[in-house]
Amino acid sequence: MLAGNLLLALAWAALQGDFSLMNLITGYALGYLILAALVKGGVLESSRYVSKVYFAIGLAGFFLWELVLANMRLALDVATPSFRMTPGIVAVPLETTRDSEILLLAMLINLTPGSVALDVSDDRSVMYVHVMYMADAAAARAEIKTGFERRVLRLLS
């Protein structure tokens, strides 16, 4: 399916007469939509590729939303005279087991302002995360598990 999607992107760029990055991205997106419609319509057999691309787009969108929210929270805290930070370290039990899943989860946490993945236990069952705005440890833990970890598991498992 990936090869077919790339061929559709190249065909789109060739029909446009311009092999620019924007045309290739547009062709890739249109090719993905065509392949997804063909799979849904039963013309092509089901493929994990279609769902994995969908999950990757969902994870990227969620990350961008969390990035904007975290930056706004941090900018508001810096711009106002009051001090709203309530830092703390929370132990997050992990459902992720593979190195790739743990690495992606830690990267997403570290790239979001206000949180840093500090360590992972030796048995890979707990990740320790420093959170700048933690009113409640259970809420911070649940936010990580239902936000990033759930999406990482859907994408990589």
URRAQUI-V782424 format. One record per residue. N is the residue number from 1. RES is the residue in one small letter. PHI is phi in whole degrees, 0 to 359 (none if undefined). Layout:
BEGIN
N,RES,PHI
N,RES,PHI
END
This chain:
BEGIN
1,m,none
2,l,298
3,a,297
4,g,297
5,n,294
6,l,294
7,l,295
8,l,295
9,a,294
10,l,294
11,a,296
12,w,299
13,a,296
14,a,294
15,l,293
16,q,281
17,g,75
18,d,213
19,f,265
20,s,284
21,l,299
22,m,296
23,n,294
24,l,294
25,i,294
26,t,298
27,g,297
28,y,296
29,a,296
30,l,295
31,g,297
32,y,297
33,l,298
34,i,295
35,l,296
36,a,297
37,a,294
38,l,292
39,v,291
40,k,295
41,g,282
42,g,86
43,v,288
44,l,252
45,e,286
46,s,300
47,s,223
48,r,291
49,y,302
50,v,297
51,s,289
52,k,293
53,v,295
54,y,300
55,f,293
56,a,295
57,i,295
58,g,297
59,l,294
60,a,296
61,g,296
62,f,297
63,f,298
64,l,298
65,w,297
66,e,296
67,l,296
68,v,296
69,l,299
70,a,295
71,n,294
72,m,296
73,r,299
74,l,292
75,a,295
76,l,296
77,d,293
78,v,287
79,a,281
80,t,258
81,p,287
82,s,282
83,f,256
84,r,255
85,m,292
86,t,229
87,p,291
88,g,190
89,i,247
90,v,238
91,a,267
92,v,254
93,p,293
94,l,259
95,e,265
96,t,289
97,t,236
98,r,274
99,d,301
100,s,296
101,e,293
102,i,295
103,l,296
104,l,297
105,l,298
106,a,296
107,m,296
108,l,296
109,i,295
110,n,291
111,l,283
112,t,274
113,p,301
114,g,99
115,s,216
116,v,220
117,a,283
118,l,271
119,d,200
120,v,236
121,s,298
122,d,300
123,d,272
124,r,60
125,s,256
126,v,220
127,m,245
128,y,262
129,v,234
130,h,271
131,v,240
132,m,282
133,y,240
134,m,237
135,a,282
136,d,217
137,a,297
138,a,295
139,a,292
140,a,295
141,r,297
142,a,295
143,e,297
144,i,290
145,k,292
146,t,277
147,g,269
148,f,287
149,e,297
150,r,299
151,r,288
152,v,295
153,l,296
154,r,296
155,l,285
156,l,261
157,s,265
END
